[in-house]
Amino acid sequence: MPIVTYSALRLGLFAVCVAVLYWIGLGSWLLVLVAAFAAWGISYVVLAKPRDKAALYIAERVERRKLSGRRFSENAEQDAAHEDAVVDAAEQRLASDAGEQRSAGDAAEQRSAGDAAEQRTARDPGTDGQD
């Protein structure tokens, strides 16, 4: 795996730079900062071949994925499809529950409106519920 190899070499180079700069007497946050820049510069020159192999590996993977038409692995796409189906089912269930609650609320409103009309009629029998 060229990416892992290149990353391990860069990390090792950084560790060597930290050790050398610490041995020289550099300390605190400046040690890490200088070591990072030194490792970056040295790796640009010394690790050109592993860097090119890693870049070629990534480019080939991107090209294969473009040709296959898949963005992720087959397992990841199946997991995503399953998750989408579960979410859609939950949303439909919530929507139907909300619709039932609205229907029950509308029925309760109609009952309370009817009860109020009956109470007005019972209080004032001469109006027959007409206002």
N, CA and C of each residue as an Amber inpcrd file, in Angstrom:
protein
   393
   0.8450000  -1.1760000   0.0000000   0.0000000   0.0000000   0.0000000
   0.8940000   1.2430000   0.0000000   1.0010000   1.9110000  -1.1230000
   1.9300000   3.0410000  -1.2430000   1.5980000   4.2230000  -0.3310000
   0.3350000   4.4290000  -0.0430000  -0.0480000   5.5630000   0.7990000
   0.4490000   5.3550000   2.2330000   0.2770000   4.1480000   2.7250000
   0.7260000   3.8400000   4.0810000   2.2470000   3.9430000   4.1640000
   2.9290000   3.4270000   3.1650000   4.3860000   3.4920000   3.1370000
   4.8660000   4.9400000   3.1460000   4.3000000   5.7600000   2.2840000
   4.6940000   7.1720000   2.2010000   4.3970000   7.8930000   3.5170000
   3.2270000   7.6310000   4.0880000   2.8590000   8.2790000   5.3560000
   3.8000000   7.8620000   6.4850000   4.1480000   6.5820000   6.5300000
   5.0590000   6.0990000   7.5670000   6.4480000   6.7170000   7.4000000
   6.9080000   6.8350000   6.1710000   8.2160000   7.4580000   5.9300000
   8.2110000   8.9260000   6.3610000   7.1420000   9.6390000   6.0590000
   7.0620000  11.0520000   6.4570000   7.0100000  11.1990000   7.9720000
   6.2390000  10.3260000   8.6080000   6.1470000  10.3650000  10.0640000
   7.5050000  10.0460000  10.6980000   8.1970000   9.0620000  10.1430000
   9.5340000   8.7250000  10.6350000  10.5130000   9.8690000  10.4410000
  10.4250000  10.5310000   9.3050000  11.2880000  11.6800000   9.0310000
  11.0090000  12.8120000  10.0220000   9.7550000  13.0300000  10.3370000
   9.3910000  14.0390000  11.3250000   9.9770000  13.6810000  12.6930000
   9.8880000  12.4140000  13.0700000  10.4300000  11.9680000  14.3690000
  11.9450000  12.1700000  14.4190000  12.6060000  11.8740000  13.3280000
  14.0590000  12.0770000  13.2750000  14.3830000  13.5640000  13.4140000
  13.6180000  14.4080000  12.7340000  13.8560000  15.8560000  12.8340000
  13.6330000  16.3520000  14.2610000  12.5840000  15.8680000  14.9160000
  12.3210000  16.2520000  16.3050000  13.4960000  15.8260000  17.1840000
  13.9680000  14.6000000  17.0050000  15.0620000  14.0910000  17.8330000
  16.3370000  14.9010000  17.6190000  16.6580000  15.1900000  16.3720000
  17.8850000  15.9510000  16.0770000  17.7790000  17.3680000  16.6420000
  16.6550000  18.0100000  16.4430000  16.5010000  19.3800000  16.9400000
  16.4640000  19.4260000  18.4630000  15.9270000  18.4110000  19.0970000
  15.9330000  18.3420000  20.5570000  17.3620000  18.1490000  21.0720000
  18.1140000  17.3110000  20.3670000  19.5080000  17.0570000  20.7330000
  20.3360000  18.3430000  20.5980000  19.9880000  19.1370000  19.5830000
  20.6940000  20.4200000  19.3810000  20.3710000  21.3840000  20.5170000
  19.2040000  21.2610000  21.0930000  18.8470000  22.1250000  22.2110000
  17.5870000  22.9460000  21.9940000  16.9330000  22.7410000  20.9010000
  15.6830000  23.4580000  20.6330000  14.5860000  22.8500000  21.4940000
  13.7130000  23.6760000  22.0440000  12.6620000  23.1540000  22.9110000
  11.3320000  23.8300000  22.6850000  10.3460000  23.4040000  23.4350000
   8.9680000  23.9080000  23.4610000   8.2820000  23.7930000  22.1010000
   7.3710000  24.7030000  21.8400000   6.5710000  24.6370000  20.6150000
   7.4110000  24.9130000  19.3760000   8.4920000  25.6320000  19.5440000
   9.3670000  25.9390000  18.4160000  10.0100000  24.6650000  17.8560000
  10.2910000  23.7160000  18.7340000  10.8500000  22.4290000  18.3130000
   9.9180000  21.7460000  17.3140000   8.6520000  21.6640000  17.6460000
   7.6820000  20.9900000  16.7810000   7.5020000  21.7580000  15.4670000
   7.4280000  23.0670000  15.5420000   7.2350000  23.8860000  14.3450000
   8.4120000  23.7580000  13.3760000   9.6170000  23.9010000  13.8880000
  10.8060000  23.7960000  13.0340000  10.9420000  22.3760000  12.4890000
  10.6630000  21.3800000  13.3270000  10.7450000  19.9890000  12.8710000
   9.7330000  19.7110000  11.7560000   8.5450000  20.2720000  11.8730000
   7.5300000  20.0640000  10.8340000   7.9870000  20.6570000   9.5030000
   8.4980000  21.8860000   9.5340000   8.9740000  22.4990000   8.2940000
  10.1930000  21.7750000   7.7280000  11.0940000  21.3630000   8.5900000
  12.2800000  20.6340000   8.1340000  11.8810000  19.2930000   7.5160000
  10.9860000  18.5810000   8.1690000  10.5430000  17.2870000   7.6360000
   9.8140000  17.4650000   6.3110000   9.0170000  18.5190000   6.2070000
   8.3100000  18.7850000   4.9500000   9.3010000  19.0440000   3.8130000
  10.2820000  19.8960000   4.0610000  11.2660000  20.2070000   3.0240000
  12.1100000  18.9970000   2.6330000  12.5610000  18.2340000   3.6160000
  13.3780000  17.0520000   3.3340000  12.5530000  15.9890000   2.6010000
  11.2970000  15.8100000   3.0400000  10.4660000  14.7820000   2.3970000
  10.1540000  15.1510000   0.9500000  10.0640000  16.4460000   0.6580000
   9.7940000  16.8690000  -0.7160000  10.9270000  16.4490000  -1.6460000
  12.1330000  16.4870000  -1.1350000  13.3010000  16.1390000  -1.9440000
  13.5960000  14.6450000  -1.8870000  13.6270000  14.0850000  -0.6860000
  14.0850000  12.7120000  -0.4900000  13.0030000  11.6830000  -0.8310000
  11.7490000  11.9960000  -0.5650000  10.6740000  11.0100000  -0.7330000
   9.8540000  11.2240000  -2.0100000  10.5020000  11.7150000  -3.0570000
   9.7900000  11.9800000  -4.3090000   9.2390000  10.6920000  -4.9270000
  10.0270000   9.6330000  -4.9100000   9.5880000   8.3760000  -5.5340000
   8.4020000   7.7530000  -4.7830000   8.4410000   7.6080000  -3.4410000
   7.2610000   7.0910000  -2.7400000   6.0380000   7.9980000  -2.8920000
   6.2650000   9.3230000  -2.9540000   5.1540000  10.2600000  -3.1330000
   4.5010000  10.0520000  -4.4950000   5.3010000   9.8580000  -5.5220000
   4.7570000   9.6200000  -6.8640000   3.9880000   8.3050000  -6.9260000
   4.4940000   7.2720000  -6.2560000   3.7770000   5.9890000  -6.2180000
   2.4300000   6.1370000  -5.5220000   2.3990000   6.8830000  -4.4180000
   1.1500000   7.0950000  -3.6860000   0.1640000   7.8940000  -4.5340000
   0.6510000   8.9170000  -5.2180000  -0.2190000   9.7290000  -6.0700000
  -0.7700000   8.9060000  -7.2340000   0.0680000   8.0580000  -7.8260000
  -0.3840000   7.1980000  -8.9180000  -1.4280000   6.1970000  -8.4280000
  -1.2170000   5.6550000  -7.2470000  -2.1760000   4.7100000  -6.6520000
  -3.5380000   5.3840000  -6.4630000  -3.5240000   6.5930000  -5.9380000
  -4.7820000   7.3230000  -5.7270000  -5.4500000   7.6280000  -7.0610000
  -4.6860000   8.0650000  -8.0460000  -5.2520000   8.3860000  -9.3580000
  -5.8770000   7.1520000 -10.0100000  -5.2280000   6.0080000  -9.8800000
  -5.7860000   4.7710000 -10.4470000  -7.0860000   4.3830000  -9.7600000
  -7.1510000   4.5390000  -8.4440000  -8.3890000   4.2270000  -7.7100000
  -9.5280000   5.1440000  -8.1350000  -9.2120000   6.4290000  -8.3080000
 -10.2380000   7.3810000  -8.7460000 -10.7500000   6.9960000 -10.1320000
  -9.8410000   6.6370000 -11.0110000 -10.2310000   6.2540000 -12.3800000
 -11.0890000   4.9910000 -12.3710000 -10.7190000   4.0060000 -11.5540000
 -11.5240000   2.7700000 -11.4640000 -12.9240000   3.0720000 -10.9640000
 -13.0300000   3.9490000 -10.0000000 -14.3550000   4.2950000  -9.4610000
 -15.1850000   5.0460000 -10.4890000 -14.5520000   5.8830000 -11.2710000
 -15.2870000   6.5900000 -12.3250000 -15.8180000   5.6090000 -13.3540000
 -14.9800000   4.6420000 -13.7270000 -15.4010000   3.6560000 -14.7280000
 -16.4810000   2.7300000 -14.2060000 -16.4280000   2.3870000 -12.9270000
 -17.4310000   1.4840000 -12.3690000 -18.7480000   2.2050000 -12.0970000
 -18.7130000   3.5250000 -12.0030000 -19.9290000   4.2850000 -11.7490000
 -20.3240000   4.3150000 -10.2870000 -19.5470000   3.6780000  -9.4330000
 -19.8540000   3.6660000  -8.0010000 -18.9600000   4.6600000  -7.2930000
 -19.5390000   5.3230000  -6.3200000 -18.7500000   6.2690000  -5.5510000
 -18.0710000   5.5750000  -4.3860000 -18.7660000   4.5940000  -3.8070000
 -18.2480000   3.8730000  -2.6540000 -18.2090000   2.3850000  -2.9810000
 -17.7400000   1.5840000  -2.0410000 -17.7310000   0.1480000  -2.2440000
 -19.1620000  -0.3670000  -2.2720000 -19.3370000  -1.5810000  -2.7680000
 -20.6760000  -2.1610000  -2.8810000 -21.3420000  -2.2810000  -1.5110000
 -20.5830000  -2.6880000  -0.4970000 -21.1410000  -2.8070000   0.8560000
 -21.6000000  -1.4560000   1.3920000 -20.8060000  -0.4300000   1.1720000
 -21.1820000   0.8990000   1.6530000 -22.4340000   1.3980000   0.9410000
 -22.5600000   1.1360000  -0.3440000 -23.7560000   1.5590000  -1.0810000
 -24.9800000   0.7840000  -0.6310000 -24.8190000  -0.5140000  -0.3310000
 -25.9430000  -1.3020000   0.1750000 -26.3680000  -0.7900000   1.5530000
 -25.4040000  -0.4730000   2.3990000 -25.7270000   0.0750000   3.7170000
 -26.4740000   1.3980000   3.5870000 -26.0290000   2.2440000   2.6760000
 -26.6870000   3.5380000   2.4730000 -28.1130000   3.3500000   1.9630000
 -28.3180000   2.4080000   1.0470000 -29.6660000   2.1450000   0.5290000
 -30.5790000   1.6300000   1.6400000 -30.0620000   0.7470000   2.4820000
 -30.8540000   0.2270000   3.5980000 -31.2120000   1.3520000   4.5740000
 -30.2370000   2.1870000   4.8690000 -30.4800000   3.3010000   5.7910000
 -31.5310000   4.2510000   5.2070000 -31.4460000   4.5330000   3.9120000
 -32.4360000   5.3940000   3.2780000 -33.8330000   4.7930000   3.3710000
 -33.9430000   3.4790000   3.1820000 -35.2460000   2.8200000   3.2660000
 -35.8100000   2.9010000   4.6810000 -34.9660000   2.7140000   5.6810000
 -35.4200000   2.7980000   7.0760000 -35.8850000   4.2130000   7.4000000
 -35.1330000   5.2150000   6.9720000 -35.4970000   6.6050000   7.2340000
 -36.8040000   6.9530000   6.5300000 -36.9600000   6.5240000   5.2760000
 -38.2000000   6.7910000   4.5410000 -39.4010000   6.1540000   5.2290000
 -39.2450000   4.9280000   5.6980000 -40.3460000   4.2460000   6.3840000
 -40.7020000   4.9780000   7.6760000 -39.7110000   5.4370000   8.4100000
 -39.9770000   6.1650000   9.6460000 -40.6830000   7.4850000   9.3640000
 -40.2630000   8.1850000   8.3110000 -40.9160000   9.4500000   7.9530000
 -42.3630000   9.2220000   7.5390000 -42.6300000   8.1520000   6.7820000
 -44.0010000   7.8420000   6.3830000 -44.8440000   7.5090000   7.6060000
 -44.2750000   6.7620000   8.5450000 -45.0130000   6.3970000   9.7510000
 -45.3320000   7.6460000  10.5710000 -44.3760000   8.5600000  10.6860000
 -44.6160000   9.8020000  11.4150000 -45.6670000  10.6550000  10.7250000
 -45.6190000  10.7070000   9.3980000 -46.6020000  11.4950000   8.6560000
 -48.0020000  10.9210000   8.8280000 -48.1230000   9.6030000   8.7960000
 -49.4470000   9.0010000   8.9590000 -49.9430000   9.1790000  10.3860000
 -49.0570000   9.0970000  11.3760000 -49.4490000   9.3400000  12.7670000
 -49.9090000  10.7810000  12.9570000 -49.2020000  11.7200000  12.3300000
 -49.5830000  13.1310000  12.4320000 -50.9320000  13.3640000  11.7690000
 -51.1730000  12.7050000  10.6410000 -52.4760000  12.8210000   9.9630000
 -53.5960000  12.2840000  10.8300000 -53.3690000  11.1720000  11.5140000
 -54.3770000  10.6060000  12.4060000 -54.6340000  11.5380000  13.5780000
 -53.6070000  12.1530000  14.0970000 -53.7810000  13.0800000  15.2140000
 -54.5580000  14.3150000  14.7740000 -54.2950000  14.8000000  13.5450000
 -55.0550000  15.9360000  13.0360000 -56.5170000  15.5700000  12.8690000
 -56.7840000  14.3710000  12.3510000 -58.1650000  13.9260000  12.1700000
 -58.8670000  13.8260000  13.5170000 -58.1640000  13.2870000  14.5150000
 -58.7540000  13.1630000  15.8440000 -58.9810000  14.5530000  16.4420000
 -58.0650000  15.4780000  16.2060000 -58.2120000  16.8440000  16.7000000
 -59.3730000  17.5550000  16.0330000 -59.5520000  17.3460000  14.7080000
 -60.6760000  17.9480000  13.9950000 -61.9900000  17.4130000  14.5250000
 -62.0510000  16.1150000  14.7840000 -63.2740000  15.5140000  15.3090000
 -63.5750000  16.0640000  16.6920000 -62.5580000  16.2430000  17.5100000
 -62.7570000  16.7940000  18.8510000 -63.2530000  18.2310000  18.7640000
 -62.7300000  19.0090000  17.8090000 -63.1870000  20.3820000  17.6240000
 -64.6530000  20.4090000  17.2180000 -65.0310000  19.5230000  16.3090000
 -66.4300000  19.4660000  15.8690000 -67.3350000  19.0860000  17.0310000
 -66.8920000  18.1330000  17.8560000 -67.7030000  17.7350000  19.0120000
 -67.8510000  18.8930000  19.9850000 -66.7520000  19.6060000  20.2600000
 -66.8310000  20.7080000  21.2180000 -67.6720000  21.8480000  20.6520000
 -67.6220000  22.0790000  19.3390000 -68.4620000  23.1060000  18.7310000
 -69.9290000  22.7100000  18.8250000 -70.2160000  21.4440000  18.5980000
 -71.5970000  20.9560000  18.7290000 -72.0740000  21.0540000  20.1590000
 -71.2130000  20.7250000  21.1080000 -71.5750000  20.8210000  22.5230000
 -71.8560000  22.2730000  22.8990000 -71.0670000  23.2000000  22.3950000
 -71.2760000  24.6160000  22.6960000 -72.6050000  25.0900000  22.1310000
 -72.9480000  24.6360000  20.9210000 -74.2290000  25.0250000  20.3190000
 -75.3840000  24.4730000  21.1340000 -75.2490000  23.2500000  21.5970000
 -76.3060000  22.6530000  22.4220000 -76.4540000  23.4170000  23.7300000
 -75.3460000  23.8440000  24.3050000 -75.4110000  24.5890000  25.5610000
 -76.0910000  25.9420000  25.3470000 -75.8150000  26.6070000  24.2150000
 -76.4830000  27.8780000  23.9360000 -77.9740000  27.6670000  23.7540000
 -78.3340000  26.5930000  23.0610000 -79.7430000  26.3010000  22.8280000
 -80.4400000  25.9830000  24.1450000 -79.7580000  25.2490000  25.0260000
 -80.3460000  24.8940000  26.3100000 -80.5220000  26.1300000  27.1830000
 -79.6300000  27.1020000  27.0920000 -79.7530000  28.3150000  27.8890000
 -80.8300000  29.2460000  27.3510000 -80.9630000  29.3180000  26.0390000
 -81.9080000  30.2560000  25.4100000 -82.7470000  29.5010000  24.3940000
 -83.8140000  28.8000000  24.8490000 -84.5930000  27.9890000  23.9320000
 -85.3210000  28.7840000  22.8620000 -85.4690000  30.0680000  22.9970000
 -86.2070000  30.8550000  22.0010000 -85.4350000  31.1270000  20.7260000
 -84.1200000  30.9860000  20.7700000 -83.3240000  31.3130000  19.5800000
 -83.1050000  30.1120000  18.6790000 -83.3370000  28.9310000  19.1930000
 -83.1170000  27.6890000  18.4280000 -81.6930000  27.5860000  17.9030000
 -80.7420000  28.1330000  18.6260000 -79.3480000  28.0080000  18.2360000
 -78.9350000  28.9890000  17.1690000 -79.8280000  29.9400000  16.7820000
 -79.4780000  30.9020000  15.7460000 -79.0380000  32.1860000  16.3830000
 -77.9550000  32.7120000  15.9380000 -77.4540000  33.9730000  16.5210000
 -77.6260000  35.1010000  15.5580000
